[in-house]
Amino acid sequence: MSMDVYRGFVMTLMVAEVLRFSKLHETFPESALWRFLSNQQSHIAWAGCSLHDLIQPSFSFLVGVALPYSLVSRAKTGQSFSVQFGHALRRSLILILLGIFLRSLHADQTNFTFEDTLTQIGLGYPVLFLLGHARVRTGWLAFGGLLTGYWLLFVLYPLPGPSFSYSQVGVPDNWAQHYTGLMAHFNKNSNVAWAFDTWFLNLFPRESPFLFNRGGYATLSFLPTLVTMLFGLQVGRWLRAGLLPAALMQRLLLAGLLGILGGLLLQTLGICPVVKRIWTPAWVLFSGGCCCWLMAFFYGLIDVVGTRYPFIRRAGFPLVVVGMNSIAIYCLAHLIDGFIVDALHTHLGHGPFRVFGDGYEPLLTGLATMAIFYLILRWMYRRNLFIRI
């Protein structure tokens, strides 16, 4: 149950963007609460981490955690390896196409982009499946090899010359996030992942040539995202190993500590910064450690303490409803959030959402939207309607 609660927590954080904490921070700039919540609901500009930055790695991590359970379930039904691998390839293709479709909403033509959560998972999923059938040692070797190879890919790519114009790639020339020395190889829109996309993304039909991603996100991030999923795969094996709760908690907490310290150490030593937008090796370790700690928290709360105090598991049930239909809520949040907001204002007006003052209208509108999302998912849950890929 803890996996579903954790997944539900992650998807709720994603949907909670409709609460628009940044708008409340603008309205009440003196409030430390809205400043804090706004910062945690925003992505860090480059190096660092907010709670919002942990949504995508958590979702990817949980794909890996769930894989051992999926493999055992399919093996019990008598599915051969070839059938399972065929399903993995289909799942990969659907995730990639779904990601492209959702990123093309309101566009004049298909937006071929591969840096969002679904496409990143889809690109690496077949390899994750194969490693799920491999020995544990092979998985850890792939973990280390991919991290090292991705780091070398960046540091061996030449730095931009003195005539390079950052302003031409959407980065201020005097940006405070610019690094020097070895870490300059990880600067925004001047690294190997950016260079790859200026070639790769222009192979597809586009309204205008691709020059840079405004946020610095990149297609090649699917490689370290695969490592994040491998981290989850190892944790999923621990969960299925029948360890005593204390031993499992110890492993999760220790793995989390090593990951967080490892990522911070790489940045402190000037080897590699902790940057989510290009999913640096330091980010893989740091975010993977955070995911381990979150997994430990939900496992301890739901599957350990919750067995003694059932009210805790009952309290976590709404997150289970969300977590068991993660693809559904992901699509709903991208497809109909604006429609729901407009419908609320059309049929109820703005008055009910201004009961505490005009400044709180975005918050109350967002809460009503989230409530409608939950009612849809609860209806699906009661009728055993779960969207699986």
C-alpha positions in Angstrom: 0.0 0.0 0.0 2.9 2.4 0.7 3.8 2.4 -3.0 0.4 3.5 -4.0 0.3 6.2 -1.3 3.7 7.5 -2.3 2.6 7.6 -6.0 -0.6 9.3 -5.0 1.3 11.9 -3.0 3.5 12.6 -6.0 0.6 13.0 -8.4 -1.2 15.2 -5.9 1.8 17.5 -5.8 1.7 17.7 -9.6 -2.1 18.5 -9.7 -1.6 21.0 -6.8 -0.1 23.4 -9.4 -3.7 24.6 -9.8 -3.5 26.1 -6.3 -1.2 28.7 -7.8 0.8 29.5 -4.7 3.0 31.9 -6.8 -0.1 34.0 -7.4 -0.8 34.2 -3.7 2.9 35.1 -3.1 2.5 38.0 -5.5 -0.7 39.1 -3.8 0.8 38.8 -0.3 4.5 39.4 -0.7 5.1 39.9 3.1 3.7 36.4 3.9 6.5 33.9 4.7 4.0 31.0 4.3 3.1 31.9 0.7 6.7 32.6 -0.2 7.7 29.2 1.1 4.9 27.4 -0.6 5.5 29.3 -3.9 9.2 28.3 -3.8 8.4 24.7 -3.2 5.9 24.7 -6.0 8.4 26.0 -8.5 11.4 24.4 -10.2 14.8 25.6 -9.2 16.4 27.8 -11.9 19.3 25.4 -12.3 21.3 23.9 -9.5 19.5 22.8 -6.3 16.2 21.2 -5.4 12.6 22.1 -4.4 9.8 19.7 -3.4 8.4 20.3 -6.9 11.6 19.1 -8.5 11.1 15.7 -6.8 7.9 14.9 -8.6 9.5 13.6 -11.8 12.3 11.6 -10.2 9.7 10.1 -7.7 7.4 9.0 -10.6 10.4 7.5 -12.4 11.8 5.9 -9.3 8.4 4.2 -8.6 8.3 2.8 -12.1 11.4 0.9 -11.1 10.0 -0.1 -7.7 6.9 -1.6 -9.2 8.7 -3.6 -11.9 9.7 -6.7 -9.8 6.0 -7.0 -8.8 4.9 -6.7 -12.4 7.5 -9.3 -13.6 6.4 -11.8 -11.0 2.7 -11.2 -11.7 3.2 -11.8 -15.5 5.3 -14.9 -14.9 2.6 -16.4 -12.8 0.2 -16.1 -15.7 2.5 -18.1 -17.8 3.7 -15.3 -20.1 7.0 -16.0 -21.9 9.9 -13.7 -21.9 9.2 -12.7 -25.5 5.6 -11.8 -24.7 6.7 -9.7 -21.7 9.3 -7.9 -23.8 6.8 -7.2 -26.5 4.5 -5.6 -23.9 7.5 -3.6 -22.6 8.1 -2.3 -26.1 4.5 -1.4 -26.6 4.4 0.3 -23.3 7.5 2.3 -24.2 6.0 3.4 -27.5 2.6 4.4 -25.9 4.3 6.5 -23.2 6.4 8.3 -25.8 3.5 9.0 -28.1 1.3 10.1 -25.1 3.9 12.4 -23.9 4.3 14.0 -27.3 0.5 14.3 -27.7 0.1 16.0 -24.3 2.9 18.4 -25.1 1.3 19.3 -28.4 -2.0 20.5 -26.9 -3.0 23.9 -28.2 -0.1 23.8 -30.7 -0.5 24.4 -34.5 1.3 21.1 -35.3 2.8 18.1 -33.5 5.4 19.3 -30.9 8.1 16.6 -31.2 9.7 16.9 -27.8 11.2 14.2 -25.6 12.1 15.8 -22.3 8.8 15.4 -20.3 8.2 12.7 -17.7 6.3 10.2 -19.9 8.7 10.3 -22.9 11.7 10.1 -20.7 10.4 7.0 -19.0 9.3 5.5 -22.3 12.7 5.9 -23.9 14.4 4.0 -21.1 11.8 1.4 -20.2 12.8 -1.4 -22.5 16.3 -1.4 -21.0 14.9 -1.2 -17.5 12.8 -4.3 -18.4 15.8 -6.2 -19.6 17.8 -5.3 -16.5 14.8 -6.4 -14.4 15.5 -9.9 -15.7 19.2 -9.7 -15.1 21.1 -10.4 -11.9 21.2 -7.8 -9.2 25.0 -7.3 -9.7 24.4 -6.6 -13.4 21.8 -3.9 -12.4 24.3 -2.2 -10.1 27.0 -2.3 -12.8 24.6 -0.7 -15.2 23.8 1.9 -12.6 27.5 2.9 -12.2 28.3 2.5 -15.8 25.5 4.7 -17.1 26.3 7.4 -14.5 30.0 7.5 -15.3 29.4 7.4 -19.0 26.9 10.2 -18.9 29.3 12.3 -16.8 32.1 11.7 -19.3 29.8 12.6 -22.2 29.5 16.1 -20.7 33.0 16.7 -19.6 34.6 15.5 -22.8 32.4 17.8 -24.9 34.3 21.0 -25.6 33.4 24.2 -23.7 32.0 27.1 -25.8 34.5 29.5 -27.2 34.9 33.2 -26.2 32.6 34.3 -29.1 29.7 32.1 -27.9 26.6 34.2 -27.2 24.6 32.9 -24.3 21.8 35.4 -25.1 21.3 33.6 -28.4 20.3 30.4 -26.5 18.0 32.0 -24.0 20.6 32.5 -21.1 21.7 35.9 -19.8 25.4 36.5 -20.4 25.9 37.4 -16.7 23.7 34.7 -15.3 24.6 33.8 -11.7 24.2 30.1 -12.4 27.1 30.0 -14.8 29.9 27.7 -13.6 33.6 27.8 -14.3 36.2 25.0 -14.4 35.0 21.4 -14.8 31.4 22.2 -13.9 31.2 24.7 -16.8 30.5 21.6 -19.0 27.1 21.5 -17.3 26.1 25.1 -18.0 22.7 25.8 -19.4 22.2 25.5 -23.2 25.9 25.1 -24.0 26.4 21.5 -23.1 26.4 18.2 -25.0 22.7 17.5 -24.3 21.8 20.9 -25.8 24.1 20.3 -28.8 22.5 16.9 -29.4 19.0 18.4 -29.4 20.0 21.1 -31.9 20.6 18.2 -34.3 18.1 15.6 -33.2 15.0 17.7 -32.7 15.5 19.4 -36.1 15.1 16.0 -37.8 11.3 16.3 -37.1 8.9 18.7 -38.7 8.9 22.1 -36.8 7.3 25.5 -37.3 10.8 26.9 -36.9 14.3 25.4 -36.3 15.0 24.3 -32.7 17.7 26.5 -31.2 17.3 25.8 -27.5 14.9 24.7 -24.8 14.0 27.7 -22.6 14.2 25.7 -19.4 17.4 23.9 -20.5 15.7 20.5 -20.5 17.1 17.9 -22.9 16.3 14.6 -24.6 19.4 12.8 -23.4 18.2 13.1 -19.9 16.4 9.8 -20.5 19.8 8.0 -19.9 20.2 9.2 -16.2 16.4 8.9 -15.8 16.9 5.2 -16.6 19.5 5.2 -13.7 16.8 6.7 -11.4 14.5 3.9 -12.5 17.3 1.3 -11.8 17.6 2.8 -8.3 13.9 2.1 -7.8 14.3 -1.4 -9.3 16.8 -2.3 -6.6 14.5 -0.9 -3.9 11.6 -2.9 -5.4 13.7 -6.0 -5.0 14.3 -5.2 -1.3 10.6 -4.7 -0.8 9.9 -8.2 -2.3 12.8 -9.9 -0.4 10.7 -10.5 2.7 13.1 -8.6 4.9 12.0 -7.7 8.5 10.6 -4.1 8.6 13.5 -2.9 10.7 16.1 -4.3 8.2 14.2 -2.9 5.2 14.0 0.6 6.9 17.7 0.5 7.6 18.5 -0.3 4.0 16.2 2.5 2.7 17.5 5.1 5.1 21.1 4.2 4.5 20.7 4.2 0.7 19.0 7.5 0.9 21.8 9.0 3.0 24.5 7.7 0.7 22.7 9.1 -2.3 22.1 12.5 -0.9 25.6 12.9 0.5 27.1 11.5 -2.8 25.2 14.1 -4.9 26.2 17.0 -2.6 29.8 15.8 -2.4 30.1 15.8 -6.2 28.8 19.4 -6.3 31.0 20.5 -3.4 34.1 19.1 -5.0 33.3 20.8 -8.3 32.9 17.5 -10.2 29.3 17.8 -11.1 26.4 20.1 -10.0 23.0 18.9 -8.7 20.8 19.9 -11.7 17.5 18.4 -12.4 16.9 20.0 -15.8 19.7 18.0 -17.4 19.5 15.2 -14.9 23.2 15.3 -13.9 24.8 12.3 -12.2 24.9 14.3 -9.0 21.1 14.9 -9.4 20.5 11.2 -9.9 22.2 10.4 -6.6 20.7 13.3 -4.6 17.1 12.8 -5.9 17.4 9.0 -5.7 18.4 9.4 -2.0 15.4 11.7 -1.4 13.2 9.1 -3.1 14.6 6.4 -0.8 13.8 8.5 2.2 10.3 9.2 1.0 9.8 5.5 0.3 11.0 4.8 3.8 8.6 7.3 5.3 5.6 6.0 3.5 6.6 2.3 4.1 7.1 3.0 7.8 3.9 5.0 8.2 1.5 2.9 6.1 2.9 -0.7 6.0 4.5 -0.8 9.5 2.7 1.6 11.9 -0.5 1.5 9.8 -0.8 -2.3 10.5 -1.1 -1.5 14.2 -3.2 1.6 13.9 -5.7 1.0 11.0 -6.9 4.7 11.1 -3.5 5.6 9.5 -4.1 3.4 6.5 -7.7 4.7 6.3 -6.3 8.2 6.3 -4.0 7.3 3.4 -6.8 5.8 1.3 -7.5 9.0 -0.8 -3.8 8.9 -1.9 -4.3 5.3 -2.9 -7.2 6.3 -5.1 -5.0 8.8 -6.8 -1.9 6.6 -6.9 -3.7 3.6 -8.5 -4.8 5.7 -11.4 -1.6 7.8 -11.9 -1.9 7.8 -15.8 -5.5 8.9 -15.6 -4.8 11.8 -13.3 -1.7 12.8 -15.3 -3.8 13.0 -18.4 -6.7 14.7 -16.7 -4.5 17.4 -15.2 -3.1 18.2 -18.7 -6.4 17.9 -20.6 -9.2 19.4 -18.6 -7.8 21.5 -15.8 -8.6 24.7 -17.7 -12.0 23.4 -18.7 -12.9 22.8 -15.1 -11.8 26.2 -13.9 -13.8 27.9 -16.7 -16.8 25.8 -15.9 -16.7 26.6 -12.2 -16.6 30.3 -13.0 -19.3 30.1 -15.7 -21.8 28.2 -13.5 -20.9 29.5 -10.1 -19.4 32.8 -10.9 -16.4 34.3 -9.1 -18.3 35.2 -5.9 -18.0 31.8 -4.0 -14.2 31.8 -4.6 -13.8 35.4 -3.2 -15.4 34.7 0.1 -12.1 35.3 1.9 -11.1 38.2 -0.4 -10.1 38.5 -4.1 -6.5 37.5 -3.3 -7.6 34.0 -2.3 -9.7 33.3 -5.4 -6.9 31.2 -7.2 -6.5 29.1 -4.1 -10.2 28.3 -3.6 -10.7 27.7 -7.4 -7.7 25.3 -7.3 -9.1 23.4 -4.3 -12.4 23.0 -6.1 -10.7 21.8 -9.2 -8.7 19.2 -7.2 -11.9 18.0 -5.5 -13.5 17.4 -8.9 -10.4 15.5 -10.0 -10.6 13.3 -6.9 -14.3 12.6 -7.4 -13.6 11.4 -10.9 -10.8 9.1 -9.7 -13.0 7.9 -6.8 -15.8 7.0 -9.3 -13.3 5.1 -11.4 -11.8 3.3 -8.3 -15.3 2.1 -7.2 -15.9 0.7 -10.6 -12.5 -0.9 -10.9 -11.6 1.3 -13.8 -7.8 1.6 -13.9 -5.9 2.9 -16.9 -2.9 0.7 -17.4 -0.3 0.8 -20.2 
